[in-house]
Amino acid sequence: LDREIDRIYQTVRDFVDREGLEAEVALRTDRRGVIIDINESILFDIGKAELKPDSLALLDKLTKFIRSFDNHIIVEGHTDNMPIRNVRFPTNWELSVIRATTVVRYFTEEHSIDPGRLSAAGYGEYRPIAPNDTEGNRALNRRVNILIVASIQGGTEDGGGR
């Protein structure tokens, strides 16, 4: 699995370099696969879940990449720990989930990515990558991740193949 993650990481790194996306995304890995971190400010206004028009070019580029392989993709929404509590989003959980599903819907509805390859997850404030102790760190925690799931056999979560 580590070799598969390394292979995916290098493929993503090459794509990011070739497309000039270094300022818009950050890459990292975990035991599940390769994560493309996109700062919230690129995709959404604070406290909102509508894609910013300027973000569509980035998502369009990422679509080209997603189409180049068969791995499962999980779009993960994250927030900082500042309470939101408005009519549309009673908590950060709802905001993070709606942001993730907004990106998934863009991939499926605008680019016809197979919905069976995509999942959405919302983690609210509960998986920060930095302490929520400064505005800069809170900004890092407000993000959407695109996780490319590594699997030796490919297939689906239930163990079945395609």
Backbone hydrogen bonds in HBPLUS format (Angstrom, degrees):
<---DONOR---> <-ACCEPTOR-->    atom                        ^
c    i                          cat <-CA-CA->   ^        H-A-AA   ^      H-
h    n   atom  resd res      DA  || num        DHA   H-A  angle D-A-AA Bond
n    s   type  num  typ     dist DA aas  dist angle  dist       angle   num
A0005-ILE N   A0001-LEU O   2.88 MM   4  6.22 159.2  1.92 156.3 161.7     1
A0006-ASP N   A0002-ASP O   2.89 MM   4  6.12 160.8  1.93 148.0 153.5     2
A0007-ARG N   A0003-ARG O   2.87 MM   4  6.07 153.9  1.93 145.6 152.8     3
A0008-ILE N   A0004-GLU O   2.92 MM   4  6.17 164.9  1.94 153.1 156.8     4
A0009-TYR N   A0005-ILE O   2.81 MM   4  5.96 164.8  1.83 153.0 157.9     5
A0010-GLN N   A0006-ASP O   2.99 MM   4  6.19 164.1  2.02 149.0 152.4     6
A0011-THR N   A0007-ARG O   3.04 MM   4  6.27 155.9  2.10 146.3 153.2     7
A0012-VAL N   A0008-ILE O   2.85 MM   4  6.12 161.6  1.89 158.2 163.1     8
A0013-ARG N   A0009-TYR O   2.77 MM   4  5.97 166.1  1.79 156.1 160.6     9
A0014-ASP N   A0010-GLN O   2.92 MM   4  6.05 163.4  1.95 147.2 151.2    10
A0015-PHE N   A0011-THR O   3.07 MM   4  6.28 156.4  2.13 143.1 149.6    11
A0016-VAL N   A0012-VAL O   2.85 MM   4  6.12 166.1  1.87 160.8 163.9    12
A0017-ASP N   A0013-ARG O   2.95 MM   4  6.17 164.0  1.98 153.8 158.0    13
A0018-ARG N   A0014-ASP O   2.86 MM   4  5.99 164.6  1.88 149.9 154.8    14
A0019-GLU N   A0015-PHE O   2.88 MM   4  6.01 156.9  1.94 154.8 160.4    15
A0020-GLY N   A0016-VAL O   2.99 MM   4  5.89 112.4  2.47 135.2 150.1    16
A0021-LEU N   A0016-VAL O   2.96 MM   5  5.02 167.3  1.97 147.2 150.0    17
A0020-GLY N   A0017-ASP O   3.22 MM   3  5.11 151.2  2.31  97.8 106.4    18
A0024-GLU N   A0021-LEU O   2.91 MM   3  5.28 146.8  2.02 113.2 123.6    19
A0025-VAL N   A0021-LEU O   3.07 MM   4  6.16 148.0  2.18 168.3 178.1    20
A0026-ALA N   A0037-ASP O   3.02 MM  11  5.04 150.3  2.12 136.2 145.1    21
A0037-ASP N   A0026-ALA O   2.75 MM  11  5.04 165.6  1.77 159.5 160.9    22
A0028-ARG N   A0035-ILE O   3.06 MM   7  5.29 145.9  2.18 146.0 153.2    23
A0035-ILE N   A0028-ARG O   2.73 MM   7  5.29 177.3  1.73 161.3 161.7    24
A0030-ASP N   A0033-GLY O   3.03 MM   3  5.60 157.3  2.08 156.5 161.8    25
A0033-GLY N   A0030-ASP O   3.17 MM   3  5.60 136.0  2.37 110.4 120.8    26
A0150-ALA N   A0032-ARG O   2.87 MM 118  6.04 167.2  1.88 146.3 150.7    27
A0034-VAL N   A0148-ILE O   3.08 MM 114  5.19 149.9  2.17 145.0 146.5    28
A0148-ILE N   A0034-VAL O   2.77 MM 114  5.19 170.8  1.77 162.2 163.7    29
A0036-ILE N   A0146-ILE O   2.90 MM 110  5.02 161.1  1.93 134.9 141.3    30
A0146-ILE N   A0036-ILE O   2.87 MM 110  5.02 151.5  1.95 136.9 146.5    31
A0038-ILE N   A0144-VAL O   2.86 MM 106  5.29 152.1  1.94 150.9 160.2    32
A0144-VAL N   A0038-ILE O   2.94 MM 106  5.29 161.7  1.97 153.7 159.5    33
A0042-ILE N   A0039-ASN O   3.00 MM   3  5.73 154.9  2.07 121.4 128.2    34
A0040-GLU N   A0142-ARG O   2.78 MM 102  5.19 158.9  1.83 142.1 136.0    35
A0043-LEU N   A0040-GLU O   3.03 MM   3  5.36 120.6  2.39 105.6 119.8    36
A0044-PHE N   A0040-GLU O   2.71 MM   4  5.52 172.3  1.71 171.8 174.6    37
A0052-LYS N   A0043-LEU O   2.76 MM   9  5.53 156.6  1.81 151.8 156.8    38
A0048-LYS N   A0045-ASP O   3.02 MM   3  5.36 156.1  2.08 139.6 136.4    39
A0055-SER N   A0052-LYS O   2.87 MM   3  5.34 151.5  1.95 116.0 125.1    40
A0056-LEU N   A0053-PRO O   3.33 MM   3  5.76 157.0  2.38 110.2 116.0    41
A0059-LEU N   A0055-SER O   3.12 MM   4  6.48 166.6  2.14 156.8 160.3    42
A0060-ASP N   A0056-LEU O   2.78 MM   4  5.91 149.5  1.87 146.5 155.4    43
A0061-LYS N   A0057-ALA O   3.05 MM   4  6.31 154.1  2.12 143.5 149.5    44
A0062-LEU N   A0058-LEU O   2.93 MM   4  6.26 161.6  1.97 154.1 159.5    45
A0063-THR N   A0059-LEU O   2.89 MM   4  6.06 140.4  2.05 140.5 151.0    46
A0064-LYS N   A0060-ASP O   3.33 MM   4  6.72 150.6  2.42 143.9 149.2    47
A0065-PHE N   A0061-LYS O   3.36 MM   4  6.77 154.7  2.43 145.2 151.4    48
A0066-ILE N   A0062-LEU O   2.86 MM   4  6.14 164.2  1.88 154.6 158.8    49
A0067-ARG N   A0063-THR O   2.99 MM   4  6.17 153.7  2.06 152.2 158.2    50
A0068-SER N   A0065-PHE O   2.86 MM   3  5.21 150.9  1.95 110.3 119.9    51
A0149-VAL N   A0072-HIS O   2.97 MM  77  5.45 165.0  1.99 165.4 167.3    52
A0073-ILE N   A0117-ARG O   2.78 MM  44  6.02 171.8  1.78 172.7 174.4    53
A0119-SER N   A0073-ILE O   2.93 MM  46  6.38 132.3  2.16 150.4 162.7    54
A0074-ILE N   A0147-LEU O   2.96 MM  73  5.03 158.7  2.00 140.9 147.9    55
A0147-LEU N   A0074-ILE O   2.84 MM  73  5.03 176.5  1.84 152.9 152.4    56
A0075-VAL N   A0119-SER O   2.85 MM  44  6.18 169.2  1.86 156.3 153.8    57
A0121-ALA N   A0075-VAL O   2.86 MM  46  6.24 150.2  1.95 158.4 160.4    58
A0076-GLU N   A0145-ASN O   2.83 MM  69  4.94 160.4  1.87 140.8 147.5    59
A0145-ASN N   A0076-GLU O   2.78 MM  69  4.94 160.1  1.82 146.2 152.2    60
A0077-GLY N   A0121-ALA O   2.80 MM  44  6.26 159.8  1.84 155.2 160.8    61
A0123-TYR N   A0077-GLY O   2.96 MM  46  6.14 174.9  1.96 162.0 162.2    62
A0078-HIS N   A0143-ARG O   2.92 MM  65  5.29 142.2  2.06 175.1 170.9    63
A0079-THR N   A0124-GLY O   2.75 MM  45  5.03 160.0  1.79 129.4 126.1    64
A0086-ASN N   A0089-PHE O   3.07 MM   3  5.28 170.9  2.08 127.2 128.2    65
A0095-LEU N   A0091-THR O   3.44 MM   4  6.84 165.0  2.47 145.8 149.5    66
A0096-SER N   A0092-ASN O   2.93 MM   4  6.03 168.0  1.94 151.4 154.5    67
A0097-VAL N   A0093-TRP O   2.98 MM   4  6.21 161.8  2.02 156.4 161.5    68
A0098-ILE N   A0094-GLU O   2.93 MM   4  6.04 169.7  1.94 156.1 159.2    69
A0099-ARG N   A0095-LEU O   3.00 MM   4  6.14 158.5  2.05 149.8 155.8    70
A0100-ALA N   A0096-SER O   3.11 MM   4  6.30 160.9  2.15 143.3 148.3    71
A0101-THR N   A0097-VAL O   2.90 MM   4  6.19 165.4  1.92 156.4 160.4    72
A0102-THR N   A0098-ILE O   2.83 MM   4  5.92 144.1  1.96 143.9 154.0    73
A0103-VAL N   A0099-ARG O   3.17 MM   4  6.49 153.5  2.24 148.7 153.8    74
A0104-VAL N   A0100-ALA O   3.03 MM   4  6.34 162.5  2.06 150.5 155.7    75
A0105-ARG N   A0101-THR O   2.80 MM   4  5.92 164.6  1.83 147.8 152.2    76
A0106-TYR N   A0102-THR O   3.02 MM   4  6.21 149.2  2.12 138.6 147.0    77
A0107-PHE N   A0103-VAL O   3.03 MM   4  6.36 161.9  2.06 154.0 157.4    78
A0108-THR N   A0104-VAL O   2.95 MM   4  6.25 158.3  2.00 154.1 160.5    79
A0109-GLU N   A0105-ARG O   2.68 MM   4  5.53 164.3  1.70 152.3 157.9    80
A0110-GLU N   A0106-TYR O   2.96 MM   4  5.29 151.0  2.05 131.3 140.5    81
A0113-ILE N   A0107-PHE O   3.09 MM   6  5.63 170.0  2.10 135.0 135.2    82
A0112-SER N   A0108-THR O   3.05 MM   4  4.52 125.1  2.36 113.6 117.6    83
A0117-ARG N   A0114-ASP O   2.96 MM   3  5.67 165.6  1.98 123.6 128.3    84
A0118-LEU N   A0115-PRO O   3.16 MM   3  5.26 158.9  2.21 105.5 112.0    85
A0126-TYR N   A0123-TYR O   3.01 MM   3  5.78 155.6  2.07 149.5 149.1    86
A0138-ARG N   A0134-THR O   2.92 MM   4  6.17 160.3  1.95 152.0 158.1    87
A0139-ALA N   A0135-GLU O   2.90 MM   4  6.10 151.7  1.98 146.9 154.4    88
A0140-LEU N   A0136-GLY O   3.17 MM   4  6.51 144.3  2.30 138.6 147.6    89
A0140-LEU N   A0137-ASN O   3.07 MM   3  5.03 119.5  2.45  93.6 108.6    90
A0141-ASN N   A0137-ASN O   3.10 MM   4  6.44 146.9  2.21 146.3 155.1    91
A0141-ASN N   A0138-ARG O   3.12 MM   3  5.08 120.5  2.49  93.2 108.0    92
A0142-ARG N   A0138-ARG O   3.12 MM   4  6.44 130.8  2.37 143.2 155.8    93
A0156-THR N   A0160-GLY O   2.72 MM   4  5.46 151.3  1.80 162.8 172.0    94
A0159-GLY N   A0156-THR O   2.92 MM   3  5.42 157.7  1.97 120.5 124.1    95
